Amino acid sequence: MKALLRKDLYTTVGSLRMIFLIMAIFAVVTVFAENTGFYVPYLVVLPSTLGSTLINLDTREKWDRFALTLPVSRRTVIGARYVFMLLLILFGTATGAACFALRTVRGFESGGIIEAVAVCMAAALTVPSVLLPVAYKFGADKGRYIVIFLIMGLMIGLMSLAGENFDLSGLPLRIPAWTLTLAAAGLFALSWAVSVRIYEKKEIG
Amino acid sequence: MNAIEISGLTKKYPGFTLDNISFTVPGGCIVGLIGENGAGKSTTIRLLMDLIRPDSGQIRLLGRTADAALKNDIGVVLDEPGLPAYLNAKQIGRVLADAYTGWDRSAWEDLLRRFAVPADKKFSELSNGTKMKLSLAAALSHNAKLLILDEATNGLDPVVRDEVVDILMEFTRDEEHSILISSHIVSDLERLCDYIAFLHKGKLIVFEEKDALAAEYGVFRGTEEEFAALGGAEVLHKTQTPYGVTAVVRRESVSGGAELSPVGIEELFVMMVKEMD
C-alpha cells in the first residue's frame, strides 16, 4: 500500500499542485478579509474532489494496468486510494479549521467553529463516497456526468414530488453537526466496500 | 518446475476469441510468443497477469496460481509501460522499492546508467525508447524469477535492442530464470528464444522448440521443373515468380537429393500466415 500512496502523493504534488495554490490563496484571503468566511468550506471540500481526477490519470497513463502487475491485490489498490482520499480530507479539514480559528481570533467569527468544520468535513467525505465507486464502475469521465445527472434527477424528482409547495424551511433540520460527519464517515466506509467489489470484478484491458 | 503452465485458456470478445490455448514455459527457458497484430499475444499476457479474467482454462505461474505475493517474483513490461507520467526515474524507483520485497537499488541505478535513462526527467518527457528501457530496468531490478514482456523491444533502436537481448540472455543463465516474450519483431525472438509459440487469430498454431522448427522445415529455391521433381513433398507455402519457385517444405517429406536451405523463423511465420489466410 505504501508504494501506491507514495505514487498518489507524487502525482498529486507533481500534476495537481494548482489545487494547493488555490487553497493557499483562499486560506490567506479568509484569514485577512472579513467577509470571506464562505471560502472556508471550499478549502475543506476542494482536496476531496481529486479522487476522480486521480482515477482519470491512472486510466489515461495505464497505471491501473501496471499497478496490478505489482505485488498488490485489487483490494489494496482500492484501499490505498481511499486512505489517500482520507488523508486529503484530513488535510483540507485541518486547513479549514485553522482558517476558522484564525478568523475567530481576528474577530471575524463569533464561535461555532467545530460545528462548521464538522459539516464541511461531512461534505468532504460525501464527495468521494459518491464519485469513486461510479468512476471505478464507468470510468472517471463518464462517472462525473453520471453523478451530475443523478444529482439533477434527484433534485427534479424532489421538486416535482413537492409540487408548488417546495419549501424546506419548515422541516426540523436541527441535526447535530457531528451526526452528519459520522453519517458521512459511514457512507465513506460503505463506498470503500462497494468500490472493492466493483474493482475485484473489473477487467483492466 | 515450469515457469508458466497454461491449459485450455479461452477468452471471448465480440469479434475475437482466444481459443483454448495450452503451452508451458519450462524453467530456465525463453519462450517467444509470436503472431501478427491482433493475434492474441497481449490478451494472453493480460490473462497471465490477472488483468482480465478467462472464460475457461487454467494458469499456473512458478508452480502455483497467481496471487499478489507471487508477483514479487515476476517482472513485467507491458506494451504500454503504464508508469506515472509526472514521476521521474528517481521517484519511480522509490515507488517500486516500496512495492517489491526484493528491490535491488544498486541494480536499478546500474541499469538506468547502462540504458542512459535520465534520473530527473519526468516519464512523460522521455522518448518512447527510453520509456521502454525504464520499464525494462524496473522489471529487472527486483530479483524476479520470471519475466513477462509484451512487445518490450518495440521503439528501441537496433543498438539498444541488441543490448536488451544480451541482458535477457544473461538473465536466463540462472537456471531458475525464465522469460515469456511477445513480439512481432520475429528477428529479436529468433536470436533469443528456446521455444516459439505461434498465435494466429486467437489460436495456437505451433508450440515447438526453435531448433526443432528449423530442422523440420527447409526452403526450396529452384525452377518450376526442379520443384515438380520434388513429387509428393509436403509444401507449407509456395511462391512462384518469373525467376523460379520458392517454397517452404517439410524436410522429411522430400525424397531424393533436393537441396534445401535453412528456414528462418520469420520466413516460416510469414509463410504459415499466408497459407492460413
Interface residues (C-beta under 8 A of the other chain):
Chain A: K2 A3 L4 R6 K7 Y10 T11 G14 S15 L57 E61 K62 W63 D64 R65 F66 A67 L68 T69 L70 P71 V72 S73 T76 E203 I204 G205
Chain B: R46 M49 D50 L51 I52 R53 D67 A68 A69 L70 K71 N72 I74 V76 L78 E80 P81 G82 L83 P84 A85 Y86 L87 Q91 R94 V95 L96 A97 D98 A99 Y100 T101 K122
